Amino acid sequence: QVQLVESGGGLVQAGGSLRVSCTTSGRTFSGSPMAWFRQAPGKEREFVGIISWSGTTTYYGDSVKGRFTISRDNAKNTVYLQMRSLKPEDTAVYYCALAGPGSWPGALASGYAYWGQGTQVTVSS
């Protein structure tokens, strides 16, 4: 049983920074990429970005490109989402997701087998 737990969400002022984390436990998959998605009230889930198992390849959604950075520490089974220059429109519940080994689902939410419960990020203006 694989579990993903996000942490680090909270309230931040516009222009500020915040880092959220996602730690996996249970059976894990070597070679699996991980991703971040977000969902604001009344909106569809949005792709934030994805990182390869090695951490050398990342890909971001247009709305966060240049402001957000994904990294991972496989020894700690943890993926990070560093968010900078935050805007009120970044307010959402942020979810991490784990894909199967060797896959690359990108922005396709159905391509991820496991999801965390989400952490709330609120950006005040």
N, C-alpha and C positions, 0 to 999 in steps of 0.2 A: 504494500500500500504506500503510495507516494503522497506526501503532503507538502504543500507550499504555503508558507506563512509570510505575509507582508508586514512590514513595520516601518515606522518613521514618518508617517503622515502627520498632518497638522495644519495649523493656520499660519500663513505667512503673508506679508505685505507685498503688493505688486512691486516688481523689480528685485525682489529677494531671491534667495536660493533655498533649496531643500533637497535632502537625499533620502530616498526610500530604499528599503532593502527587501529581498525575498530570499528566504532560507528554505531549502528543501530537506526533507527527511524521509526515512523509509527507504524503499528500493529506489535507487536512482539509476539513470541511464548515462553511461559514458558516451560522449559523442553527440549529446542532445543540445540543440540550440534552445535558448530561452527568450522570451519576449515580454514586453510590457504593453498593455492596453489600458484604455481609460474609458469611463462612461459618465457623462454628465446627466443630470436629471432631464428626462424627456428627450434624450438624444440616444442615438445608436452607439454601440461600443466602437471605439476608435483605436486604430493601431498607433502605438507610440514608437516602438522600435524593437529590433531583434538583435541578438548577439550569438555568434557561433560558439561551439564548445570550447575552442581554443581561445576565444576572446579577440581574435585577430580580425574578424569580420563583423561589421555592424551595419545596420540599415535603419533609417529613421523615416517617420512620417513627415510630410511637408510642414505641418503646423508646428513641429518641435525641432526641426533640423537647425543645427547651429546653436541651440539653447540647451538641449538635453544630451546627456551622455550616458550610455549603458556600459557597465563593466562587470566582470565576474571574478570570483575567487573560488575556484573549484575545490581547493583544499578545505574551504569553509562551507561548501555547498551553498554559496550565496551569490546572488546577482544584485547589482546596485543600479539605481536610476538617479543620476545627479541632475537636478533641474535648476537652471539659472534664468535670470531675467524673466521671472514668472509674471504671468498676466492673469487678470481675473478669469479669462476664458480657459485657463488651465485648470480651473476648479472642477474636480471630478473624483470619482472613486477609481483608484489605480489598481490594476490587477496584473500579477505576473502569471506567465503560462509556460509550460514545458512541452516541447515537442519530442517526437520519437527520434532515436539516434540516426544520424545521417540524413535527416529530413531538413527542409528549409521552407516552412509554410509562409514565411513573410507575413503579410497583412491578413492572411486567411485564418480567421478565428477557429474555424472548424478543423484546422490542421494541428491543433494543440490538444494533447490528451489530458493534461492536468492543469488545473487553475487554482489560484489562491482565493481567499475570501475577500480580498480587497482592502485597501487602506484609503481613507478620505484625505484629500488634499484640497484645502480651501485657500484661495488667494483673494485677499481683500484689496479694494481699490483706494 
